[in-house]
Amino acid sequence: MGGLAVTSMTDPDRIWTEAAGRLRAEIGEGPFSSYIAPSAVRADGAGQLILVTPTAYARDWVRKNALRRMNELWLGLDGLSRRLEVRCRAEVGSPAPATAVVQGVVDTVVAAAAIPAATVAPVADGARAVRAAGLQERLTFDSFVEGQGNAFALAIAKQVASWADGHFNPVFFCGPYGYGKTHLLNAIAWEAQRLKPEAKVVYLTAERFLSTFVRAMQDRSTAAFKESLRSADMLLLDDVQFVGGKASTQEELLSTLTALIEDGKRIVLSADRPPTALSEVEPRLRSHLSAGLTCPVEPADRALKIAVAQNRLAAFARMGVVQGEAPREVLEQLVDRTPGSVRELEGAVNTLAAAAGMRLASLGVDEAAGLLGAALRGGPERRITVDEIQKTVAEHFNMKQADLLSERRTRAIARPRQIAMYLCKQHTTRSYPDIGRRFGGRDHTTVLHGVRKIEELLPADDQIARDVEALTRKLRG
């Protein structure tokens, strides 16, 4: 027994406190805090003592690396010569007060030994703990505005948040920046925690996942990092594209996803493009990301942007920041001159609310423009023209402006032409027929088709998304 003095203790609480303290000294703080500290000793109906681990992954680790020594320590202390078995929480069900032998004993041991907290704090204490995970309180389903481009993604998000038995895991939301992916992940986390307060819901940005993993490697606490994620009931990871090119981080993410899926846990991810288009992500990880359900979050149309602006101003009215509702024409001007993402639109709405205050309901279009100033894209100081868009697109694609106006329909010309039409609709107030006339006398249905084609391709084709983003920056510059 390794020199362990035999005692005649029979109280499982005292035995486990003593045995756990010795085990910690032998195996080290990292493995102990990852696999032993979150576990608890229980007695089943037949009186058998069971170490209950939070996950199957932790159970397997204990069986392989610690169970033999754990029983040696236990038998050396237990006057009744009982042995421990190890099972995961899913195998024994939720602990009931009548059968729980040791509750919080390991926490006492850990506190007394001053073991550092896990690298990623668990989220298991309801709304208060969720806030500690970096979520934004205002990003809930109640504040999410539904539109044609996001209705499917919203329906899937609500299904995931309800903990309903789903056929898809992981769920992957994709689309251009600023159109609601982060909002959906936040909303899922809030609702899932509200419906199941005892569950462990973990939300991380990919950037935080990366930095925390690197710090864990430097501190030699990777075991604690792994367990803090693999014991989650639901893991939400935002902006997955940022792990591209980071080999060790991708390997760790792949292992984490595999462990969670094997344990039947929920995984929700997001990126600026579909998994298959994440060219810098290692193929095995890309395959796992593609294995569930991919939900596009498409760019907002004009009607949805107006609804978002109204919703944001209504929230300000409830807080007493503004009074009344903004006139419809003011909102339309705001939307038409803020052609970027919904996030940028919200910034312009914030500016309007702060500048207008109690005069919001009486604002005219000219006065609103004056209050906003540079916040309105394409205002009097900076009006983007169709001709300017055509020249910028032609230069970007190394072609002549005349090519965009010509009858040529080769892909090398047709796609840039459609992008130019899309940008004209986004950055000018010209109608479809007017834009068509300025593109060599084309019919308005041709322009409509071109605009919708680019809207369809933006969330699916990362090259087109990059081209549109670069052109937008040039036009705004």
N, C-alpha and C positions, 0 to 999 in steps of 0.2 A: 504493500500500500504506500510505498514511497516514504516510509517513516511517519505516516500519519497516525497520531494517537487515537486509539479507539475510545469512543465515548458512549454513553448510554442515552443520548438525546432521542426523543420520539416525536417532538413537535416539528412538523415539516417546515414551518416558518423559520425556526431557528436553524434547522439543518441546511435549508437552502441559502439562508443568509451567509452562513459560514462557508459552505461549499462554493457558492458563487464568488465570494471574495477571494478564495484561494485560486479558483479557476481563472479569474481575471488576472491575477499576478503571473500565472503560468503562460497564458496564451496571448497576453498583451491587450492594451486598451482598444485598438482598432477592431479586431475580431470580436472581442467581448461586447462592445457597444453596438456592433452591427447585428450579431446573431443571438447573443445570450440575453442582453439587457432588455430587448423588447419581448422576451418570452416570459411565460409564467407556469408554475407548477400547479396542476389540478389533479383531483382524484375522480376517477370514473365511478359508475354505479357499483362495481365490484371491489372498489377500494384501491385499484391500481393507480400508482402515481404516474402522471404524464407531464412531460415538458411540452407545452403548447407554443409553437413558433408562429410568427405572423404569416409566413409564406412557406410554400413548398420548397422554394429555393433555400431558405434558412434551415428548414428541416433536414434537407439533404446534406447541407454543409455540416450541421451538428452531428448527424449520424456518421459522417465520414471522418470528421476531424476532432470531435470533442466528447461524443457520447460515452466512449469507453472510459476515458479519464474522469468524466463527470460521475459515472457510477462507482468508480473506485473511491472518489471523494465522499460520495453519498453513503456508501456502505460502511466506510470507516467512521462515519458519524452517527448513523441510524441504528439505534438499539434494536429495532425490529427487522433489520436486514432486508429492507425493501429495495427494489431496483426501479430505476426510471426508464420509461419508454418516451419516445419523442414522436409527436405528430404535429401537423400544421393546423391552423385554425379552421380551415375549410373541412378537415376530416372530423373535427369534434363539435363543430357548430359554435354558436355564441356562448361564451361562458355565463353560467347562471350563478348567482350568489351562493346557493346551497352547495355547489360542487367546487367552488373556487377555494383552493387551499392557500395559495400565496398570491396576493394582489398587491402590487406595489413594492414587494420586498426587494426586487432587483433594483428598482429606482432608488431605494434607500442605500443599497450597496454602492450604486453608481455615484450618488450624491456624496456619500462619505468618502469615496475614493477620489472625488474631484475629477471625474472623467469629463473631457470636453464634450460639448454638444455635437450632434451630427452635423456634417457639413451643410446638408440641405434640411432645413427644419421641416418636420412632418406637419401635415395639415389634417388634424383629426378632431379639432375642438370647435367646429361650427364656424359661423361667420367671422368671429374674432381671429381664428387661426387662418382663415382664407385671406383676410386682409394682410396678414403677415407674409403671405406668399407672393406679394407684389401685384395683386389684382387691383383694378380700379372700381370703386364702388358704383359709379354711375353707369358702367358698361354691363347692363342687365338685359334680359329679354324685353322688359317693359320699355326700355329706352331705345330698342332696336327698331328701325323703321323698315318695314317690309316693302319690297318692290318686285318688279318682274325679274330683275337680274339676280335677286338673292332669295327668292321664295323657297326654292328647293333646299338650299343650304340651311336656311332657317328651320325648315321642317325637320331635317336630319339632326340639327343641333338640339332641338327640343326633345327629340326621341332619345338621343344619347344622354341628355341631362336627366331624363326621367328614370334612368337605370332600367329601361325596358330591355327585355331579351332581344338583342340585335343580331343580325346575321353578318354584320360587317365590322371587322376590327383589323387594323385601325381605320378611323375615319380621317380623311385628309382634305382639308379646305385649301383651295388655291385660287389665286387671282392677283391682280395688280395691287400695289401698296395703297393703303388709305381707303379701301372700300368695304371694310367691316370684318375681316378675318379675326383680328385681335378682339373685336367686340364680341364675336360669337364665342370664342374660347373663354373669355371672361364670363360671359353669360352662362355658359355650360357649367363652369366651375361653381358659380354662385348658386345656381339652381340645384345642381347635384348635391352640394353640401347642405342646402336647406332641406331637401327631401330625405337625405340620409346623413344626419349629423355625426354618426359614429364612423363614417367612412373616411378614409385618408385620401384627400384630393390634392394633387400636387400640380401646380402651374409654374412653368419655367419658360423663359425665352431661350432660344438656342444659344444666344450669346452668354447668358448666365449659366447654362448647362456647361458650356465650354470653359468659362473662367473658373467655375466651381470645381470641375473635374481636374483642371490643371493645378489648382491650389491643393486639391486632395492628394494628387501625386507628389507634389512638393512636400506636403506635410506627412506623407506616408499614411494617409487615412482613407485610401481608396475603398477599403472594405466598408467603412461607414457610409461613404458616398453611395456605393452600389446598393446597400441595403435600404438606405433612406428613399431611394427611388423604387426599388423592386418590391418594397412592402406597400406600395401605393395601390389603392383600389381603382384610382383613375389618374392617369398621367396626361397632362396637356402640355404640348411643346410647341411654342410659337416660332415662326421664321426659321424653319429647318434648313433653308438654303445656306445659312451661315456656317453650317458644319462642313460644307464642301471644302475639300482640300486638306482637312484636318484628319489625318489617318487614324491616330490613336483615339480621338474623340468619336469618330464614326464607328470604330470597333466597339467602344464602350456603349454607344447608343444602340448598336445592333444587338449586343448582348442583353441590354436592358429590355428592349422591345421583345426579344425572344422569350425572356423569362416571364414578362408580364402576360404575354399572349398564352404561354403554356399554362399559367395560373388562372386564365380566364378573366384577367383584369382589362379595364377599358383604356384605350389609347386614342388620343385626339391630337392631330398635328396640323400645322399650316405652313404654307410657303408661297412665294410669289409666282410660282408656276407648278404644273403637275409633277408628280414624282418622276415620270419618264423623261422629263425635260431637265432634271437636275443633273447636268452632265458632269459636274465636279464631285458628285457623290458616288462613292464606291458601288459597283453593280449589285453586290449582295444586299447592301442596305437599301438601295433603290428598289430592289425587288420586294423587300419587306414593306416598304412604304406604299408600294403599288398593290399590295395583296388585299386590301380592304375595299373601301369605297372612297372614290375621289369626287369631291363636291366643288364645282367651280363657283366662285363668288364674282359675278360679272360687274363691269363698270356700271355705275348708276346712270339712269337716263334722267332727262330734265325733270320729269314729274316726281321721281324719287328724291332728287336733290331739293326740290322745293319743299317736299314733305319733311325732309331732314332738317331744313332750315326752320320750318314752322315748329317742329318738335323741340329743337334746341331753344328757340325763343320762348316757347311755352314753359320750358323748365326754368328759364331765367325769370319769367313772370311769377312762377310759384315761389321763387326765392326772393321776390321783391326787387330784383335788379331792374326790370323794365315794367311798364304798365301798358296793358292793351296788346293788340296784335298788329304786326307790321302790315301795311297795305300790300295787296297782291303784286302790284307793279314794282314795288321796292324789292320784294323777294325775287321776282323774275329777273330784275336787273342784277341782283346779287349773284344769282345762279349763273346767268349768261356770261357774266364777266369774271367768274371764278371757275374756269373750265377744267381745273385739275381734279384731284381726288376729293372724296367726301371729307377727309381730314382737313384739307385746305379750305374747303367750304366752311367747315365748323370754325376755323380760325377767323374767317371773314365775319361770320355771324357773331362770334365773341366780340370782335371789334365794334360791330354795329350796336350790339347791346350796351357795351360800355360807353360808347359815344352818345347814343340816343337817350338811354335811361327812360325817364317817365314820358318823354316826347315821342316814343316809338310809334304809337298809333297815328300821330298826326304828321309823320314824315312824308315829304314828297320825294320823287325820284332824284331831282337835282340836289336837294339838301342831303339825302342819303349818300349820294356820290361824293359830295363835299366832305361829309363826316368820315367816310371811309378812305378817301384819297387813294394812296397807292395800294391799299388792300384789295381794290377792285381791279382785276386783270383787264387790260384793254379799256381802261377808262379814258377820259378825254386826253390825258397826258400820254397815253400809250395805246393806240388803236391798231391792231394787227389787221392787215388786208389780205385778200385772196392772192393778190399778186406776190406779196411778200412770202406767203406760205408756199406758193408754187416755186419760187426761186430757191427758198431754203431747202425744200424737199429735193429739187433737182440737184442742187449742190451736194447734198448729203449722199445721194445715190449715184453721184458722178455721171449725170446725164444733163441734157438740155431741157430748159423749161418748155420748149416747143414739143418735146416728146410727150409731155403730160397732156398737151392739148391735141395731139395727133390722133389718128384713127388706129394706130398700131395697138395690138392687143396681146403681144407677147408677155409672158409672166414678168420678165425683167422690167417692163414698163407698166403693166396693168396694176401690179401690187403697189408700187410707189404712188401711182395715180389714186388708188383707193385710199392710201394713207393720207395723201394730200386733201382729198375730199373729206375724210374724217376730221382732220385738223381744222379745215374750214368751218365745219359744223360746230366744232368745239370752241373755236377761238374768235368766230365772227358771228354777227347776227343775221347773216345772209340765209335766205330760204333755200330749199332744195332746188327749185327751178332756177334761182339766181346763180347758185353755185354751178349748176349744169351748163348754163349759158357761158360761164367764164372758163369752162373746161371744154372748149371747142364746140359749144352748142349742143351738149348732151341733154337727154331727157332727164327729168327729175327722178324717175324710177331707177335710172342707172346710178345716180348719186346716192339714193337711198340704199340700193343694194351694196354699193361700195362701203358706205358708212357702217351698215350692219355687219358686213363681212369682217371689217377690222375689229368691231366690238366683239365679234365671235372669236376671233383669233387672239386677241390680247391676252386672255387668261391661259391660252393653250400653247402659244408660240412665243418662247422667251426672246427670240431674235426680234420679232416685230415689237414686242413690249419694250425692248431696249431702244429700238429705232424711234418709236413714238415718244419715249421719255426724253431721248437726246434732242429730238426735233422740238419738243415742247420747251426744253430749256433754252434752246437757241432763239426761239420766237419770243420768249419772255425776256431774254437778255437784252 
